Amino acid sequence: MRAAPAPLITSVLIGGCIIILISFGIRASFGMFQIPVANDFGWLRSEFSMAIAIQNLAWGIGQPIFGAIAEKFGDRRALVLGALVFATGLSLSSIAFTPEQHWALEVLVGFGIAGTGFGVVLAVVGRASSDENRSMSLAIVTAAASGGQIVGPLLAEWLMTMMTWQSVFLVFTALILSTLLCLPMIRSPAPAPKAELEQSMGETLVKAFRDPSYTLIFFGFFSCGYQLGFVTAHFPAFITEMCSAINATGALASMGVSTTSALGALAMAVIGLINIFGTLTAGWLGKRMPKKNLLAMIYAIRTIAAAVFIMFPITPASVLIFSVILGATWLATVPLTSGLVAHIYGLRYMGTLYGVVFFSHQLGSALGVWLGGRLYDIYGDYNVVWWVGVAFGAISILVHLPVREQPLEERMPVAQAA
């Protein structure tokens, strides 16, 4: 008699989706604060960019740390610590006045995002999912992050019509603390196979670091971080300035928005909305096609779209067309990359192994955010930053193709026999 198929929708999946939606929604909104903060304090664009770059770098450093905390002390404890650190960083940022103060506090915000973000949540959902449901489960959680990207920028824009940006930070503090209500849903997943349990974290990391495929995945994720970091932090300001330079009043009205700032929020929301479908499609395809080939295809689409977008005049229509194309690939890399790590290196230390790979993503993100502000202050526009992103995207296409998708444990006896 055949056993009933394992359910796709579980309490762990639902709880993980809620936590990711709130955490990523707050994180995706920071680009909306760039102009208000700069106007309030008279900052250069590079000073705000440095704060977000530090946040992204701290997120990357914190990801393997929180992954290891979850695997050693429990997923719930890691999530509690992450939420408390996140809330502390947000609340103190509301009373900071100098760039240096914000830079220091963004370390807390970055670590908080790591503790409530992909590294911890994807690992617990991945371990709790059956083999046949894992790719789709990871895609659903990632799609929830896209849902946060829809809500976060629009919520920030709406709140700032009624209160100061400092007060919005306090509202977000309460929101991130509300994720603690989801902890009862995060039950301990099924134990890993015996062979994985017998391996120490150090042994697993050494095996992964010695595998060229792990290095290729690590470097391939860099360009994803660069492109996403730059767009999240600078795209709203880029849209505001580029579309304000033309007479776009009629075009804006036809889209249901009245200002270029609102168009920036709408563009980020469109990216998030379309990415829900793009990410779910990537998860579905990840069960049926080699994940490395899908990743190369995603980077190709994103890179070509960016090159074409920047080569032609920027208009409200081109912004929304680009947002749709970018949205289809935005976070679609996450379930494929995390699923690739789990498939090749096992589930026991997935949080730590994916966290190390994600550190590369955040290095790229920090560079994209900082370079965007720095080169803007030098040249007065973002053109060079866009083309650097195109070059990084082309490299990512190439580095994913040689990845060996076969599980490492299946390859090792062959290597040892040779």
C-alpha positions as CSV (number, residue, x, y, z in Angstrom):
1,M,0.0,0.0,0.0
2,R,1.5,3.4,-1.0
3,A,2.0,5.9,1.7
4,A,0.1,9.1,1.5
5,P,2.2,12.0,0.0
6,A,3.7,14.4,2.5
7,P,1.7,17.7,2.7
8,L,3.2,20.7,1.1
9,I,1.6,23.3,3.4
10,T,2.7,22.8,7.0
11,S,2.7,25.0,10.1
12,V,6.5,25.4,9.7
13,L,6.0,26.7,6.2
14,I,3.2,29.1,7.2
15,G,5.2,30.4,10.1
16,G,8.3,30.8,8.1
17,C,6.4,32.7,5.4
18,I,5.0,35.2,7.9
19,I,8.4,35.9,9.5
20,I,10.1,36.3,6.1
21,L,7.3,38.6,4.8
22,I,7.6,41.0,7.7
23,S,11.4,40.9,7.9
24,F,11.9,41.3,4.2
25,G,9.2,43.9,3.9
26,I,11.0,46.1,6.3
27,R,14.3,45.5,4.7
28,A,13.0,46.2,1.2
29,S,11.6,49.6,2.3
30,F,15.0,51.2,3.2
31,G,15.4,52.7,-0.3
32,M,12.3,54.9,0.4
33,F,14.1,56.6,3.2
34,Q,17.1,57.7,1.2
35,I,15.8,61.1,0.0
36,P,13.9,62.0,3.3
37,V,16.9,61.2,5.4
38,A,19.3,63.0,3.1
39,N,17.1,66.1,3.0
40,D,16.6,66.0,6.8
41,F,20.3,66.0,7.7
42,G,21.9,67.4,4.5
43,W,23.8,64.1,3.9
44,L,25.6,63.2,0.7
45,R,24.1,60.3,-1.3
46,S,27.2,58.3,-0.4
47,E,26.7,58.7,3.3
48,F,23.2,57.1,3.3
49,S,24.6,54.5,0.9
50,M,27.4,53.6,3.3
51,A,24.8,53.0,6.0
52,I,22.8,50.5,3.8
53,A,26.1,49.0,2.5
54,I,27.1,48.3,6.1
55,Q,23.7,46.8,6.8
56,N,24.1,44.4,3.9
57,L,27.6,43.5,4.8
58,A,26.5,42.8,8.4
59,W,23.6,40.8,7.1
60,G,26.1,38.7,5.1
61,I,28.4,38.2,8.1
62,G,25.5,37.4,10.4
63,Q,23.9,34.8,8.1
64,P,26.3,31.9,8.7
65,I,26.6,32.9,12.4
66,F,22.8,32.7,12.9
67,G,22.7,29.5,10.8
68,A,25.2,27.9,13.1
69,I,23.3,29.2,16.2
70,A,20.1,27.7,14.9
71,E,21.8,24.3,14.2
72,K,23.5,24.3,17.6
73,F,20.9,25.8,19.9
74,G,17.7,25.6,18.0
75,D,15.8,27.5,15.3
76,R,13.5,29.3,17.7
77,R,16.3,30.7,19.8
78,A,18.0,32.0,16.7
79,L,14.8,33.7,15.5
80,V,14.2,35.3,19.0
81,L,17.7,36.7,19.0
82,G,17.4,37.9,15.5
83,A,14.1,39.7,16.2
84,L,15.4,41.4,19.3
85,V,18.6,42.6,17.6
86,F,16.6,43.8,14.6
87,A,14.2,45.7,16.8
88,T,17.0,47.3,18.8
89,G,18.8,48.5,15.6
90,L,15.6,50.0,14.2
91,S,14.5,51.8,17.4
92,L,17.9,53.3,18.0
93,S,18.1,54.4,14.4
94,S,15.1,56.6,14.9
95,I,17.1,58.8,17.4
96,A,20.4,58.8,15.5
97,F,21.5,62.1,13.9
98,T,24.9,61.6,12.3
99,P,26.0,59.3,9.5
100,E,28.5,57.6,11.9
101,Q,25.7,56.8,14.4
102,H,23.6,55.3,11.6
103,W,26.6,53.3,10.3
104,A,27.1,51.7,13.7
105,L,23.4,50.9,14.2
106,E,23.1,49.4,10.7
107,V,25.3,46.6,12.0
108,L,22.5,45.7,14.4
109,V,19.9,45.9,11.7
110,G,21.9,43.7,9.4
111,F,22.4,41.1,12.0
112,G,18.7,41.3,12.8
113,I,17.8,40.6,9.2
114,A,20.2,37.7,9.2
115,G,18.5,36.2,12.3
116,T,15.0,36.6,10.8
117,G,15.8,36.0,7.2
118,F,16.6,33.4,4.6
119,G,19.5,31.6,6.3
120,V,17.5,30.5,9.3
121,V,14.0,30.2,7.8
122,L,15.0,28.5,4.6
123,A,17.0,25.9,6.6
124,V,14.2,25.0,9.0
125,V,11.7,24.9,6.2
126,G,14.1,22.8,4.0
127,R,14.7,20.3,6.8
128,A,10.9,20.1,7.6
129,S,10.0,19.4,3.9
130,S,9.9,16.1,2.1
131,D,12.3,15.5,-0.8
132,E,9.5,15.9,-3.3
133,N,8.2,19.2,-1.8
134,R,11.5,20.8,-0.8
135,S,12.1,22.8,-4.0
136,M,8.5,24.2,-3.9
137,S,8.6,24.9,-0.2
138,L,11.8,27.0,-0.5
139,A,10.1,28.8,-3.4
140,I,7.0,29.6,-1.4
141,V,9.1,31.1,1.4
142,T,11.0,33.1,-1.1
143,A,7.8,34.3,-2.7
144,A,6.7,35.4,0.8
145,A,9.8,37.7,0.8
146,S,8.5,39.1,-2.5
147,G,5.2,39.7,-0.8
148,G,7.1,41.7,1.8
149,Q,8.7,43.7,-1.0
150,I,5.2,44.6,-2.3
151,V,4.0,45.7,1.1
152,G,7.1,47.3,2.6
153,P,7.9,50.2,0.3
154,L,4.2,51.1,-0.1
155,L,3.7,50.9,3.6
156,A,6.7,53.1,4.2
157,E,5.6,55.6,1.6
158,W,2.1,55.7,3.1
159,L,3.3,56.1,6.7
160,M,5.6,58.9,5.7
161,T,2.6,60.9,4.5
162,M,1.3,60.9,8.1
163,M,4.4,60.9,10.3
164,T,8.1,61.4,10.2
165,W,10.6,58.8,9.0
166,Q,11.8,58.3,12.6
167,S,8.2,57.4,13.6
168,V,8.0,54.9,10.8
169,F,11.1,53.2,12.1
170,L,9.3,52.8,15.5
171,V,6.3,51.2,13.7
172,F,8.7,48.8,12.0
173,T,10.2,48.0,15.4
174,A,6.8,46.8,16.6
175,L,6.2,44.8,13.4
176,I,9.5,42.9,13.7
177,L,8.7,42.0,17.3
178,S,5.3,40.7,16.2
179,T,7.1,37.8,14.4
180,L,7.8,36.2,17.8
181,L,4.1,35.3,17.8
182,C,4.9,32.8,15.0
183,L,7.4,30.8,17.1
184,P,4.9,28.1,18.2
185,M,4.4,27.3,14.5
186,I,8.2,26.6,14.0
187,R,8.3,23.0,15.2
188,S,11.5,21.0,15.1
189,P,11.8,19.3,11.7
190,A,12.4,15.7,11.1
191,P,16.0,14.6,12.0
192,A,18.6,14.5,9.2
193,P,19.8,11.1,7.9
194,K,22.2,9.2,10.2
195,A,25.2,9.8,7.9
196,E,24.7,13.5,8.1
197,L,24.2,13.6,11.8
198,E,27.5,11.8,12.3
199,Q,29.4,14.5,10.5
200,S,30.6,17.5,12.5
201,M,30.0,21.0,11.2
202,G,33.8,21.4,10.6
203,E,34.0,18.3,8.5
204,T,31.1,19.3,6.4
205,L,32.5,22.8,5.8
206,V,35.9,21.4,4.9
207,K,34.3,19.0,2.3
208,A,32.3,21.9,0.8
209,F,35.2,24.3,0.6
210,R,37.3,21.6,-1.1
211,D,34.6,21.2,-3.8
212,P,35.1,23.5,-6.8
213,S,31.3,23.6,-7.3
214,Y,30.8,25.2,-3.9
215,T,33.3,27.9,-4.9
216,L,31.5,28.5,-8.2
217,I,28.1,28.8,-6.4
218,F,29.8,31.2,-3.9
219,F,31.1,33.6,-6.6
220,G,28.0,33.2,-8.8
221,F,25.8,34.6,-6.0
222,F,27.9,37.8,-5.8
223,S,26.3,39.5,-8.8
224,C,22.8,38.7,-7.6
225,G,23.6,40.6,-4.4
226,Y,25.2,43.5,-6.4
227,Q,22.1,43.9,-8.6
228,L,19.5,43.5,-5.9
229,G,21.4,45.7,-3.4
230,F,21.8,48.5,-5.9
231,V,18.2,48.4,-7.0
232,T,16.7,48.2,-3.5
233,A,18.7,51.1,-2.2
234,H,18.9,53.4,-5.3
235,F,16.1,52.5,-7.8
236,P,13.4,54.7,-6.1
237,A,15.8,57.7,-6.1
238,F,16.9,56.9,-9.6
239,I,13.3,56.9,-10.8
240,T,12.4,60.1,-8.9
241,E,15.3,62.0,-10.5
242,M,15.2,60.5,-14.0
243,C,11.4,60.8,-14.5
244,S,11.3,64.3,-12.8
245,A,13.7,65.5,-15.6
246,I,11.0,64.9,-18.2
247,N,7.4,66.0,-18.4
248,A,5.9,62.8,-17.2
249,T,2.8,64.2,-15.5
250,G,0.4,62.6,-18.0
251,A,2.1,59.3,-18.0
252,L,2.1,59.2,-14.2
253,A,-1.6,60.0,-14.0
254,S,-2.4,57.2,-16.4
255,M,-0.6,54.8,-14.0
256,G,-2.6,56.0,-11.0
257,V,0.2,57.8,-9.3
258,S,0.8,61.5,-8.8
259,T,4.5,61.8,-8.0
260,T,7.8,60.3,-9.2
261,S,8.4,59.2,-5.6
262,A,5.2,57.2,-5.7
263,L,6.3,55.7,-9.0
264,G,9.4,54.5,-7.3
265,A,7.4,52.8,-4.6
266,L,5.1,51.3,-7.3
267,A,8.1,50.0,-9.3
268,M,9.4,48.2,-6.2
269,A,6.0,46.8,-5.5
270,V,5.7,45.6,-9.1
271,I,9.1,43.8,-8.8
272,G,7.8,42.1,-5.7
273,L,4.5,41.1,-7.2
274,I,5.9,39.7,-10.4
275,N,8.6,37.9,-8.4
276,I,6.0,35.9,-6.5
277,F,5.1,34.2,-9.8
278,G,8.7,34.1,-10.9
279,T,9.9,32.5,-7.7
280,L,7.2,29.9,-7.6
281,T,7.9,29.0,-11.3
282,A,11.6,28.7,-10.4
283,G,10.7,26.3,-7.6
284,W,8.5,24.2,-9.8
285,L,11.2,24.1,-12.5
286,G,13.8,23.2,-9.9
287,K,12.2,19.8,-9.5
288,R,12.3,19.1,-13.2
289,M,15.5,20.8,-14.6
290,P,19.1,21.2,-13.4
291,K,19.2,24.1,-11.0
292,K,22.5,25.3,-12.3
293,N,21.1,25.8,-15.8
294,L,18.1,27.6,-14.4
295,L,20.4,29.9,-12.5
296,A,22.4,30.7,-15.6
297,M,19.2,31.4,-17.5
298,I,17.9,33.8,-14.8
299,Y,21.2,35.7,-14.7
300,A,21.1,36.0,-18.5
301,I,17.5,37.4,-18.5
302,R,18.3,39.9,-15.8
303,T,21.6,41.0,-17.3
304,I,20.2,41.6,-20.8
305,A,17.2,43.5,-19.4
306,A,19.4,45.8,-17.4
307,A,21.6,46.5,-20.4
308,V,18.6,47.3,-22.7
309,F,16.9,49.4,-20.0
310,I,19.9,51.7,-19.4
311,M,20.6,52.1,-23.2
312,F,17.3,53.8,-23.9
313,P,15.6,56.9,-22.4
314,I,14.1,56.4,-19.0
315,T,10.4,56.9,-18.9
316,P,7.6,55.8,-16.6
317,A,6.6,53.2,-19.1
318,S,10.2,51.8,-19.4
319,V,10.5,51.8,-15.6
320,L,7.4,49.5,-15.3
321,I,8.4,47.3,-18.2
322,F,11.9,46.8,-16.6
323,S,10.3,46.2,-13.2
324,V,8.2,43.4,-14.6
325,I,11.2,41.7,-16.2
326,L,13.4,42.2,-13.2
327,G,10.6,41.0,-10.9
328,A,10.4,37.7,-12.8
329,T,14.0,36.9,-11.8
330,W,14.4,39.0,-8.6
331,L,14.5,36.3,-5.9
332,A,14.1,33.3,-8.2
333,T,17.8,32.6,-7.5
334,V,17.2,32.0,-3.8
335,P,15.2,28.7,-3.8
336,L,17.5,27.4,-6.6
337,T,20.7,28.4,-4.9
338,S,19.6,27.2,-1.4
339,G,18.1,24.0,-3.0
340,L,21.4,23.4,-4.9
341,V,23.4,23.7,-1.6
342,A,21.0,21.3,0.1
343,H,21.0,18.8,-2.7
344,I,24.8,18.7,-3.1
345,Y,25.9,19.0,0.6
346,G,22.9,17.7,2.6
347,L,20.4,19.2,5.1
348,R,22.2,18.9,8.4
349,Y,24.2,22.1,8.1
350,M,22.3,23.7,5.3
351,G,21.8,26.9,7.3
352,T,25.6,27.4,7.8
353,L,26.6,26.3,4.3
354,Y,23.9,28.5,2.6
355,G,24.9,31.3,5.0
356,V,28.5,31.2,3.8
357,V,27.3,31.3,0.1
358,F,24.9,34.1,1.1
359,F,27.8,36.1,2.5
360,S,29.1,36.4,-1.1
361,H,25.6,37.7,-2.1
362,Q,25.9,40.4,0.6
363,L,29.4,41.3,-0.3
364,G,28.0,42.1,-3.8
365,S,25.0,43.8,-2.2
366,A,27.2,46.1,-0.1
367,L,29.3,46.9,-3.1
368,G,26.3,47.7,-5.2
369,V,24.8,50.0,-2.5
370,W,28.0,51.8,-1.7
371,L,29.2,52.1,-5.2
372,G,25.9,53.5,-6.3
373,G,26.1,56.4,-3.8
374,R,29.8,57.0,-4.3
375,L,29.7,57.1,-8.1
376,Y,26.6,59.2,-8.0
377,D,28.4,61.8,-6.0
378,I,31.3,61.8,-8.4
379,Y,29.4,61.7,-11.8
380,G,26.0,62.9,-10.9
381,D,24.2,59.8,-12.3
382,Y,24.1,56.0,-11.9
383,N,25.2,55.0,-15.4
384,V,28.6,53.4,-14.5
385,V,27.0,51.5,-11.6
386,W,24.4,49.9,-14.0
387,W,27.1,48.8,-16.4
388,V,29.2,47.2,-13.6
389,G,26.1,45.2,-12.7
390,V,25.8,44.1,-16.3
391,A,29.4,42.9,-16.3
392,F,28.9,41.0,-13.0
393,G,25.8,39.4,-14.4
394,A,27.6,38.1,-17.4
395,I,30.3,36.5,-15.2
396,S,27.5,34.7,-13.1
397,I,26.1,33.2,-16.2
398,L,29.5,31.6,-17.0
399,V,30.4,30.4,-13.5
400,H,27.2,28.4,-12.9
401,L,27.6,26.2,-16.0
402,P,30.5,24.0,-14.7
403,V,28.8,23.3,-11.3
404,R,28.4,19.6,-10.7
405,E,24.9,19.0,-9.3
406,Q,25.5,15.5,-8.2
407,P,25.4,15.1,-4.3
408,L,29.0,15.3,-2.9
409,E,28.7,12.0,-1.0
410,E,28.0,10.2,-4.3
411,R,31.0,11.8,-5.9
412,M,33.5,11.3,-3.1
413,P,33.9,7.5,-3.4
414,V,34.7,7.9,-7.1
415,A,37.2,10.6,-6.3
416,Q,38.8,8.5,-3.6
417,A,39.0,5.5,-5.9
418,A,40.7,7.6,-8.5
